[in-house]
Amino acid sequence: MTIYESEIPGVGHKFELELDGEERLVVIIHHDGKRELYRRPSPNEDSVKLASLTGKKARQLGSILEGAYFQPVEMDELNVPLGESIIEWVEVKDDSSLTGQTLEDAAIRRRTGVSVIAIQRGEETIANPKPDTTIESGDILVAIGTREEQAELTNLLSATDEAN
């Protein structure tokens, strides 16, 4: 089995493990220890997210997830190229109160402190989305901000219409 390793600036490390045929298992280890598993059926197909794991659960799965090739650091000791800012990918769920709003109307930066730097919408990536870009269910917002600001974004996206 071949393992490919690459750095994802501001995020952590990515490992791709060759499986049968052209299929690959992709493991992303964030600087804060969170692990994400993806399956890519072939080089021409998008990866499908399989799971997001805590450090404890990842160690139970095996040494690659445990950090045998890349050891995450404690948040208190974290020094990343973006200062205290990190980049996160957050999915907009069907029941999010932001669904159908423009970025301007949602006022994400004012309300959370993060900046939405891209939106992944299916196969399309909207880089540097304009204020009039509408947030749709299933969108993945790519945001830059501190860990606390990212938590605020997650909370904001979790708010439902009934809650507001």
C-alpha positions in Angstrom: 0.0 0.0 0.0 1.3 3.4 -1.0 0.7 6.5 1.3 0.9 10.0 -0.1 1.4 12.9 2.3 0.9 16.6 1.7 0.6 19.7 3.9 -2.5 21.7 3.8 -1.4 25.2 4.9 -3.4 26.5 7.9 -5.2 23.2 8.3 -2.8 20.3 8.9 -1.7 17.3 6.9 -3.5 15.1 4.3 -2.7 11.4 3.7 -4.0 9.4 0.8 -3.8 5.7 1.0 -4.1 3.6 -2.2 -6.8 1.0 -1.9 -8.1 -1.5 -4.6 -7.9 -0.2 -8.1 -7.9 3.6 -8.3 -9.8 4.0 -5.0 -8.2 6.0 -2.2 -8.9 6.6 1.4 -8.1 10.2 2.4 -7.3 11.2 5.9 -7.0 14.8 7.0 -5.4 15.5 10.3 -6.1 19.1 11.5 -3.6 21.0 13.6 -6.0 20.7 16.6 -6.2 16.9 16.3 -9.6 16.5 14.6 -9.5 13.8 11.9 -11.7 13.5 8.8 -12.0 10.5 6.6 -12.9 10.6 2.9 -13.3 8.0 0.2 -12.3 8.9 -3.4 -13.5 6.2 -5.8 -11.2 7.3 -8.7 -8.9 10.3 -9.5 -11.7 11.9 -11.6 -14.4 11.7 -8.9 -14.9 13.9 -5.8 -14.2 12.6 -2.4 -17.1 11.6 -0.2 -16.8 12.4 3.5 -17.1 9.2 5.6 -16.6 10.5 9.2 -15.2 13.2 11.4 -13.4 11.8 14.5 -12.1 13.0 17.8 -8.5 12.1 18.6 -9.6 9.3 21.0 -11.7 7.6 18.4 -9.1 8.0 15.7 -6.4 6.3 17.8 -8.8 3.4 18.2 -8.9 3.0 14.4 -5.2 2.7 13.9 -1.7 4.2 13.8 -2.2 6.5 10.8 -5.2 8.1 12.4 -3.4 8.2 15.7 -0.7 10.4 14.2 2.1 8.0 13.5 3.1 10.1 10.5 2.1 13.5 11.8 1.6 14.4 15.4 -0.9 17.2 16.1 0.1 19.7 18.7 -1.9 21.0 21.6 -3.9 24.2 20.9 -1.9 26.1 23.6 1.3 25.4 21.6 -0.2 25.9 18.1 1.7 28.1 15.8 0.3 28.1 12.2 1.1 30.4 9.3 -2.2 32.3 9.6 -1.5 33.4 13.2 -4.4 32.5 15.4 -6.7 32.1 12.3 -7.6 28.8 10.9 -9.6 27.7 7.8 -12.7 25.5 8.4 -15.2 23.9 6.1 -18.8 24.1 7.5 -21.9 22.6 5.9 -25.1 24.5 5.6 -27.8 22.1 6.8 -31.4 22.0 5.3 -32.9 23.6 8.5 -30.3 26.4 8.9 -31.9 29.9 9.2 -29.2 31.2 6.8 -30.5 29.1 3.9 -31.8 31.4 1.2 -30.1 34.5 2.6 -27.4 36.4 0.8 -24.0 36.7 2.4 -24.7 40.4 2.9 -28.1 39.8 4.6 -26.6 36.9 6.7 -24.0 39.3 8.0 -21.7 36.4 8.9 -18.6 38.5 9.4 -20.3 41.0 11.6 -22.1 38.3 13.7 -19.2 35.8 14.0 -15.9 37.5 13.0 -15.1 34.9 10.3 -14.7 35.7 6.6 -16.3 33.4 4.0 -13.5 33.0 1.5 -15.2 30.4 -0.7 -18.4 28.3 -1.1 -18.3 24.7 -2.3 -21.6 24.0 -4.0 -21.7 20.5 -5.4 -19.0 20.3 -8.1 -18.7 24.1 -8.2 -16.4 26.2 -6.1 -17.3 29.9 -5.7 -14.1 31.6 -4.8 -14.3 35.0 -3.1 -18.1 35.0 -3.1 -19.8 38.4 -3.7 -22.1 39.9 -1.0 -25.2 39.1 -3.2 -24.3 35.3 -3.3 -27.2 33.3 -1.8 -26.4 30.7 0.7 -28.0 27.3 -0.2 -28.8 24.2 1.7 -25.8 21.8 1.2 -23.3 24.5 0.6 -19.9 24.1 2.3 -18.8 27.5 3.6 -15.0 27.9 3.6 -14.3 30.4 6.3 -11.2 31.9 7.9 -11.1 33.1 11.5 -10.0 32.2 15.0 -11.2 28.9 16.7 -13.7 31.0 18.8 -15.0 32.7 15.7 -15.4 29.4 13.9 -17.4 28.1 16.8 -19.7 31.1 16.5 -20.2 30.3 12.8 -21.1 26.7 13.6 -23.6 28.0 16.2 -25.0 30.5 13.7 -25.4 27.8 11.0 -27.0 25.5 13.5 -29.7 28.0 14.3 -33.0 27.0 12.7 -35.9 29.2 11.5 -37.9 28.0 14.5 -35.1 29.3 16.9 -35.1 32.7 15.3 
